[in-house]
Amino acid sequence: MDWKLFGTTFAAVFIAELGDKTQLATLSFATSGSSRWPVFFGSALALVATSAIAVVFGEALTRFVSPKVLQRAAGFLFLAVGAWVLYGAFKPTG
């Protein structure tokens, strides 16, 4: 197993998921029920399922596009979204 890739993936997903709408929805479900285990297992299974879909499509995509191009495109998209969010934050209202 590539432990560096495992650690990098874990850290990136863990940080990305902190405080996002999925975590807030899970928190909300946990406050409304009598048992927390169904909420934990349901949310954990949902994250595993969405990650599995991303891995399957990511692997399939590398058959048509080189991993280097995909990494650069993903990096560009992250920068573009970040710039868009910053622009919206500093855009004058009125």
Kinemage of the C-alpha trace (Angstrom):
@kinemage 1
@onewidth
@group {chain A} dominant
@subgroup {mainchain}
@vectorlist {calphas} color= white
{ca met a 1} P 0.000 0.000 0.000
{ca asp a 2} L 1.175 3.505 -0.812
{ca trp a 3} L 1.018 5.021 2.696
{ca lys a 4} L 1.996 8.501 1.506
{ca leu a 5} L -0.931 8.563 -0.933
{ca phe a 6} L -3.216 7.139 1.774
{ca gly a 7} L -2.167 9.827 4.264
{ca thr a 8} L -2.442 12.643 1.744
{ca thr a 9} L -5.908 11.501 0.659
{ca phe a 10} L -7.089 11.106 4.253
{ca ala a 11} L -5.810 14.547 5.261
{ca ala a 12} L -7.281 16.286 2.207
{ca val a 13} L -10.732 14.704 2.554
{ca phe a 14} L -10.763 15.150 6.341
{ca ile a 15} L -9.950 18.857 6.089
{ca ala a 16} L -12.343 19.383 3.168
{ca glu a 17} L -15.215 17.765 5.074
{ca leu a 18} L -14.778 19.757 8.298
{ca gly a 19} L -17.604 22.224 8.662
{ca asp a 20} L -19.150 21.580 5.262
{ca lys a 21} L -22.861 21.122 4.644
{ca thr a 22} L -22.583 17.327 4.887
{ca gln a 23} L -21.097 17.512 8.358
{ca leu a 24} L -23.686 20.059 9.442
{ca ala a 25} L -26.504 17.857 8.127
{ca thr a 26} L -25.054 14.873 10.003
{ca leu a 27} L -24.840 16.977 13.159
{ca ser a 28} L -28.474 17.937 12.717
{ca phe a 29} L -29.560 14.310 12.309
{ca ala a 30} L -27.590 13.328 15.410
{ca thr a 31} L -29.398 15.893 17.528
{ca ser a 32} L -32.864 14.739 16.499
{ca gly a 33} L -32.668 11.000 17.137
{ca ser a 34} L -32.484 8.739 20.133
{ca ser a 35} L -29.675 6.601 18.709
{ca arg a 36} L -26.529 8.083 17.208
{ca trp a 37} L -25.284 4.851 15.611
{ca pro a 38} L -27.682 4.882 12.625
{ca val a 39} L -26.595 8.463 11.906
{ca phe a 40} L -22.919 7.508 12.151
{ca phe a 41} L -23.230 4.419 9.957
{ca gly a 42} L -25.510 6.137 7.443
{ca ser a 43} L -23.210 9.120 7.012
{ca ala a 44} L -20.095 6.930 6.927
{ca leu a 45} L -21.618 4.670 4.263
{ca ala a 46} L -22.673 7.700 2.209
{ca leu a 47} L -19.114 9.090 2.269
{ca val a 48} L -17.695 5.681 1.344
{ca ala a 49} L -20.190 5.361 -1.545
{ca thr a 50} L -19.462 8.822 -2.965
{ca ser a 51} L -15.723 8.194 -2.628
{ca ala a 52} L -16.086 4.851 -4.435
{ca ile a 53} L -17.916 6.568 -7.292
{ca ala a 54} L -15.150 9.181 -7.536
{ca val a 55} L -12.433 6.493 -7.570
{ca val a 56} L -14.191 4.425 -10.250
{ca phe a 57} L -14.811 7.437 -12.511
{ca gly a 58} L -11.343 8.815 -11.835
{ca glu a 59} L -9.720 5.549 -12.826
{ca ala a 60} L -11.906 5.285 -15.947
{ca leu a 61} L -11.069 8.849 -16.908
{ca thr a 62} L -7.324 8.111 -16.823
{ca arg a 63} L -7.853 5.738 -19.743
{ca phe a 64} L -8.674 8.754 -21.926
{ca val a 65} L -6.805 11.628 -20.263
{ca ser a 66} L -3.355 11.507 -18.696
{ca pro a 67} L -3.183 11.812 -14.895
{ca lys a 68} L -0.944 14.873 -15.243
{ca val a 69} L -3.575 16.700 -17.313
{ca leu a 70} L -6.272 15.717 -14.810
{ca gln a 71} L -4.170 17.004 -11.889
{ca arg a 72} L -3.544 20.297 -13.655
{ca ala a 73} L -7.212 20.679 -14.600
{ca ala a 74} L -8.290 19.935 -11.016
{ca gly a 75} L -5.759 22.444 -9.698
{ca phe a 76} L -6.992 25.078 -12.135
{ca leu a 77} L -10.619 24.441 -11.138
{ca phe a 78} L -9.777 24.775 -7.436
{ca leu a 79} L -8.002 28.071 -8.137
{ca ala a 80} L -10.882 29.308 -10.294
{ca val a 81} L -13.473 28.476 -7.644
{ca gly a 82} L -11.309 30.118 -4.982
{ca ala a 83} L -10.953 33.257 -7.089
{ca trp a 84} L -14.708 33.306 -7.721
{ca val a 85} L -15.445 33.004 -3.988
{ca leu a 86} L -12.938 35.750 -3.152
{ca tyr a 87} L -14.380 37.995 -5.858
{ca gly a 88} L -17.861 37.471 -4.438
{ca ala a 89} L -16.626 38.247 -0.934
{ca phe a 90} L -15.073 41.578 -1.936
{ca lys a 91} L -17.556 42.586 -4.632
{ca pro a 92} L -19.274 45.835 -3.726
{ca thr a 93} L -22.949 45.408 -3.018
{ca gly a 94} L -25.514 47.811 -4.245
